[in-house]
Amino acid sequence: MSRKILLEVKNLKQYFPLRRKSVVKAVDDVSFHIYEGETFGLVGESGSGKSTTGRTIIRLYDPTGGEVIFDDKVISDKKLPKDDKIYVNKHMQMIFQDPMACLNPRMTVMDIIAEGLDIHGLCKSKEERTQRVYELLRTVGLNEQHANRYPHEFSGGQRQRIGIARALAVEPKFIIADEPISALDVSIQAQVVNLLRKLQKENGLTYLFIAHDLSMVKYISDRIGVMHKGKLVELASSDDLYENPLHPYTKSLLSAIPLPDPDYEKTRERIKYDPSIHDYSTESPEWVEIRPGHFIYGSKSELANYEKELSAKESNA
């Protein structure tokens, strides 16, 4: 049975003019798709273009080029029909990185969470609106007493839960979680990630989970894409990416993950990534499926080396 593709990104480009003649290619020719009900992780260091990809998908930016197809609707057009715009606004939501910056400090939690309900006219009465907000607060592990407070009265983890409740209010199909845990304490991070997984099971949600912490991404994601300087350099299932990383940049990211094992930490070798190893002056790189479901970006000679590496691993296994 073939799985339904909920979101498809084709050759997405997002360029920003810097000075008169220079541009920053924040997202440069990126393509991937996300199946309904899965969590797709997007990782890379700061400035790799992962957050810009998420913001372009949800139309916070107009793309410079390429297509975004959501639920069989092309949503990247500047002249998106009004009905499609309403559909996207309801079924695609975002959880932001900084829970304090994205909550209006002058609004109560009740009004923050109910904003989407009001815009889309989803509640017929004030009573229904109140009950729906109470229900959402309970869903994310808060209680009714929190509804009349203001964002500054909460901890970082609680604020992020309010942000999640706001995203869930309009019953979306797809949520972009843009580094939703990076501003939180480690002990709270696990709680928020477990909450996201629980909500996914209960509501059949699809996630794009953006992060730079690879250990957390592996825990929550079905498939992972690795970004570097606006390019997607590798994409595979989370197990495959961790067991058989091919691109030097992916290997570098994985080597930076600490483990709670003193003996391992003493011998752990950090692999430094040097972009100058790629010589694309004579051979232009391409995006290729090197194994079923495992994609990589490289020139013909690099791809041949990756093939050899995979074959050697398979013969040693």
C-alpha positions, 0 to 999 in steps of 0.5 A: 500500500502506497502512503499518502504524501501530505507535503512535497517540496520541489526545488525550493529556493529562498534567496535574500538580497544582501547588498546591491549585487550579492544575495544570500542563498538561504535555501538553494534547490531543496527537494523532499516530501513528507508522508501523512502521519510521519515525523520528518527531521531537518537538521543542520548547524545554525545558518544552514537554512533549515528554519528558513525552509520551514518558514517558506513552506508555511508562507511566512516568506514568498519563495524565490523559486520552486514549488510547495505542494500541501495536500495536493494543493500548490501553495507556493504561488504568490496569487494563492486563491483565498479558499486555499489560503484559508485551508493552509492557515487552518491545516498547517501550524507552527511551533516557534523556537522562543516561547516567550517571543511568540506569545503576545505579553498583553494577551491572556493565555485564554485569548492566545489559544483561542485566537485561531478559533476566533479567526476561523469561526470554530466556536459558536458561543463564548461558553464553547470557546472557553471549554475548548481552551480548557480542553486544550490546556488539559491536553498539553498538561496544564490546567484551567486556572492557567487560562487567565494568566499572562505569558510572563507568569509561566516557565519556559516549558509551560510557555512552550506548552501554551504554544503547542496548545495554540497550534492544536486549537484549529485541529491542523493536519501538519505542524512545523516545529521549529527548534521547539526545545532548544530554548528549554532545560534538558529535563523539560526537553524530553517532556515536550518531545514526549508530549509531541509524540503523544499528540501525534498518535492521538490526532494523527499529526504530521510533523516537520521537526527542525533541530540541531540536536541530532540525538533528539531528532533520532528519537522523534523522527522517521526520516531525517534530512541534513542541511548545510549552507542552504543545500540538502546534503543527505536524506535517509530513515533515522536508523539508516542515517545513524548507522550508515552516514555517508556525507562528510558533513553528516559524519561530522554532526554525528561525531559531535553527539555526546553519550553518557558513557565516560569511557566512550567520551575519552576516546570519542573523536570529533570529525571536523568537516572541511567543505573545501574537500568537494571540488565541483569546478569540473563535475557538477553535483547532483541529488541522487538516490544511492540506495532505496530511500537514502539520498545524497548530494555529490559529484559522480566521483564522490558518489562512486566513493559512497557506493564503495563505502556502502558495499564495504560496510555490507560485506563486513556486516 
